[in-house]
Amino acid sequence: MSARNLVASHMKTIDVSGIRRVFELGATLTDPINLSIGQPDYDVPDNVKEAMIEAVRNGQNGYTVTRGLPELRERIQADVINRCGGSPDVLVTSGVSGGLFLALMACLDRGDEVLIGDPYFVSYPYLVQLSGGTAVRVDLYDDFQLHPERFAARVGERTKILIVCSPGNPTGVVYAEDDLRAIAELARERDLLILSDEIYVPLTYDDAPPSVFQFAPERTIILGGFGKAYGMTGWRMGYAAGPAEIIDEMAKLQQYTFVCAPHPAQHATITAMDTDMSDRVNEYRAKRDLVCAELEGVMDFVRPGGGFYVFPAVPSRFANASALVDEAVRRNVLVIPGGVFSERDTHFRISFAAPNDKIRRGCEILRSM
């Protein structure tokens, strides 16, 4: 039997992440201008590091209860209630990706459909597929807002879940409150579950972003996390908050998969939640303003309201985003082609999670191409 026959057939439809390909390409360049990174360029605050070290030294290295440390769950629950209302149950997860996987596995039957806005975070369609479902893409070009009527038009007999992400990856767009309210009403009318990816909520730069949970708490699971806000992406700390009957099923699955989120990191996250990150948010607001000023009048883009990405359209002199990225790499600049996040390859993602001098130099090169 060949090795190929030992691999599950569904793996043949899953490609290597296009983002990881760019990361690997970057490793071959000398001091690249890396505007592709999907994580902050700042480190974990020192007091949070010390809390992690103290937890390790104090022997907090075994399993926790499946749902996570009670004191951390209580803090997360209070934060969600303060921001969104409702009375959610909480599960501490291994990152937002871990929470998304558990939610999809707990709720999808084979053949169920999941509506996702296009462009989308790269994991969504693959996690849906691995959970036995079918991802149905809803076109959100060119302003990248929700357009509830487009979602309504794609709801079918097998539609079960909607995934929304605000602020968005790769666009940085914050969804309008009226659109989220309409999505909540659509979910009620058609008996759908909403998964709301809110990992970038702590990094928003204008008005406080609304959550769809505010309008349909009984059928919304918030998937949040701490990696982006506190620079601890590798610690894999996230949470799911929503109706108890769904959180219970996700917790049951966690027993047999992730077991629990990393124990020392849970202790450190309690400290993180008491840590003021407003200086970092202000710093990244300035980076957002810088990259927008650098591209204004030269490229067509929607001004991001959160996260650390902007998603410009590819200038007409390039055949597609892949061609633009190839040329950028030749000039020592790393960005991500839009086809990684979309059925279209008409835009590309710039990350401004980088030093300001690299943002300026990278944008100068992109403008000159």
N, C-alpha and C positions, 0 to 999 in steps of 0.2 A: 504494500500500500504506500503510495507516495504521500509526502507531507501535505500536499495540496488537498488530498482527500480527507485529511484529519481535521481540517479547518471547517467550521460551520459555514454553510452556504451564505447566510446573511452577512458574513464578514466581507464577502466579495463586493458588496454594494457600498461599503464604507471606505472612504478614501482617507489617506493621511491628512491631518489638518493642514490647510493652506497657510495658516498662521505659523505653525511649527516649521513649515518649509522655509518661510522667510527668516525665522529665527536661526535655523541651521545655515542658511545662506549667509546671514550676518556674521556667523562665526568664521567664515572664510575671508572676510574683509578686514582690512587694517583700520582700526578706529572709525567704524562707520558712523554716519549720522543716523541714529536709530530712532525713527519716528513710527515704529511698529509696535512698541511694547504695550501690553495690556495690563500694566500694573504701575503703581506710583513710583516715582524716582526718589522718594524719601524712605527712610528706614522706620522701623517700629519705634515709637517713643521709648526712651530709656526706662521710665517707670514701668511700662508694660513688659519690657524685656526682663526687668528685675523680678516682676511678679511671676513670670514664666520660670525663671531660674529658681526662685524660692519654692515654687510648687514642685519642681523636680527634686530639689534638695530635701524637701519635706516628705518625699515618698509618694507624691500624688501622681503615680506613674502607671497604676493599674486601670482596669475598666471603671467607668462610671456606670450609673444606671443608664439604660438605653436612651431615655428621653433627655439626658443631660443633667448637670448639677441643678438641684432645685433652686438655689439662689440665682444662678444665671438665667434659668427659665423665667423666674419671677421678674428679673430686671428687664428681660426682653419683652415679656408680656406687658409690663407697665409702660415701656417705651412705645409699643404698638398701640396700646389703648390711648395714650396721650396724643399720639400723632393721628390716629385713624378712627378711634372709637371702637365699639364692639366689645366682645368678651372672648378673644381667641384662646384656644389651647396652643401650646408651644412645644416644638420638638427641636432640640439642638442637632444640627446636621454637619456632615463633613463638607462644608462649603455649600454654596448655592447649587452647584452642579449635583452634589449628593442629594440635596432636597428635591431638586427637579426630577431626578431619576426615581426616587422613592414615590413621589406624587404620581408620576406617570404609571409606574408599575402597579401602584395601589388602585388606580382608577380606570385604566384602559382594559377593555376586552379586545381580543384580536379582531382587527378590521375597523375598530373605532377610529374616527377622524379627529384630528387636532388642528385648529386654525392658528397659523402663525403669520404675523405681519412680515412682509418682505420689503426691506432687508431685515435680517434676524441674526442673533448670536449663533455661531457655527454649530453648537451642540444640539440645538433644538430639534432639527429634523432627524438626526441620527438617534437621539434618545427616544424620540417618539417611535421610530422604526424598531429599535431594540426592545421596546415595551409592547410590541405587537400592533401598534397603531399605524395610521397613515397621516403624514403631515400634508396639510393643504395650505398652500401659500397664498396670502392675500396681499396684492400689490399696494404699497403705500407711497410709491413715487408720485410727485416729486417733492412734496413738503415733509414727508415722513411722519405726518400726524396719523391718527388712528383710522379716520374715515369709517365710522360704524356701519354705514350703509353698505360698504364693500364687504365687511364681515358678514352682515345679514344676508347678502346675496350668495355667500358661499356655504351657509349652513345647510346641511343635508340630513337625511335620516340617520346617518351614523355619526354625525358630529357630536362630540361629548365634551371637549375641552377647548378653551381659548387661552393662548399664551400672550401676555402683554409684557412689555419691558420699558420702564420709564424711570429715569432717563435711559435712552436707548444705547445699545451697542450694535452697530457701529456709528450711529448718527449723533448721539448726544442729545437728541430731541426729547423734550419733556411734553408728555401728552396733555392736551387741553382738558380741563375739568368736565366740560359739557360732553366731550367725546367719551370719557370714562364713565360718566353717568349713563350715556346711551348704551355703552357696552354692557354695563351692569343690568340694564333693563332687558337687553337682548338675551342675556344669560338667564334671566328669570323667565322670560317668555318661552324660551326654547329648552329650558331645563339643562343648562350647561354649567360646567365648572370653569372658573377662571384661575389660572396660575399667573401671579403677578411678580415678575422678577424685579426686585427693587434694590439690587446690590449697589447701584450708584446714587441712591437717594441722599446719603450723607454728603456727596460731592455735587451739590447744586448751587447755582450762582445768582439766580434772580429771585423769583418768588418761590415759596415753599411748594414742592411738587405735590399735587393731589394723588391719592391712591384709590384705585377702584374698590378696595376693601371698604372705604367709607360708604359706598353706595350699595354694596351687596356682600356684607360680611358673612352671610349664611352660605355663600357659594363661592368664596374667594380664599385661596391659599396665598399668603404673602411668602415669598422666598427672599430672605434678606441675608446679609452677611457683613463681615468686619474686615475682610482682606483688603479691599480697595481703600477704605477710609483710613485704616491704621497702618497700612504698608505691610500687612502680615498675610499676604496671599498664600504663602507656603504653609501657613499654620492650619489651613482648611477649616475655618470656623464660619458656620452659617446657621440659619434657623428656618423653620417653617412655622407659620402662625395662621390658624384658621379654625374651621369647625371641628369639634372634638371627634366626630365620627370618622373623619378622614385622617386627622392626625393620629388617631388610634391605629388605623391600618398602616400608615407609614411607619409608625414606631414598631409595629409587628415585623415589618420587612427589615427595618434597621437591625433587629436582633440577629438576622441571618445574613446580613451583608456587611455593613460598616461596623456593627456592634455598638459603637458609640463614637462621638467626636473625640479628638485627642484630649486626654484628661488634663495635662498641664496647661494646654492652650485654653481650656474652658476657664480655669482659674484666672489666667492672664486676661481673658476677655472681660471678666467682671471689672478688673482694674481699667481696661481700655474704655469701658462705658462711662467711667468717671473722668476721663481724660479729655481736655479741651483741645479740639483739632481745628478751631476756627482760623488760626494762622495759616494752616495748610490749605484750608478751603479758600481763603483770601488769595493765597499764592497761586492756586490753580485757577481762580477766577481771572487773575492777571495773565496767566498763560493762555487761557481761552481768548481773552481780549487781544493778546499779542498775535496769536496765530490768525485770528480773524482779520486783524489789521494788515498782516503780511499778505493775505490772500485776496483781500477786498479789491474788487474791480478787475482782478486777473482771472479768478476762477469762480464758478457758480457753486454756492454751497448754502446750506441752511445753518444759521448761527446756533450752535449747541447751547442748551440750557443747563447741562450737567455732564457728569462723567469727565473723560479727558480725550474725546475724539471729535474730529470734524470729518465730514464725508463729502468731499467735493466731487462734482461731475468731471469726467475726463475731458480735457480740451479736444476740440474736433480734429486737431492734427494727429492724434493717436487713434489707432483702430479700436482699441478697447483699453480697459484698465490694466490688463496683463502686459500689454505693450508698454504702457507708461511705467509700470513697475520695473520692467526689464531695463528700460533706459535709466530710471532712477538708480537702480543697483549699479549700473555701469559708472554712475557718478557718485557712488558711495553713500547713497541715501536709501534707507529701508522704509517702505510703506507697504500697505496690504491691499491687494486688488479686491475690488468689490465683489467679484464672482465668488469669493470665499463665503460671503454673507448673503448671497442673493442668486436668483436665477438670471439676473442681469450682470454684465461686467462693464457697466457704464460709469461707475464711481470708484473711488479708492479711499481707504481709511488712513488718516493721519492721526497719530497719537501725540498729544502735547505733554505727555508725562515724561518730560526731558528737560535738561538745562536750557535756559533761555537762549544762550548763544547757539546751541544746536538747533533750536526751533528756528531762529532767524536764518542761520546758514542753510538749513534744509529747505525752508520756504524759498529762499533766494534761488537755490538750484532748481527747485520744482518750477518756479516762475520762468526760469531761463530755458527750460527744456523745449 
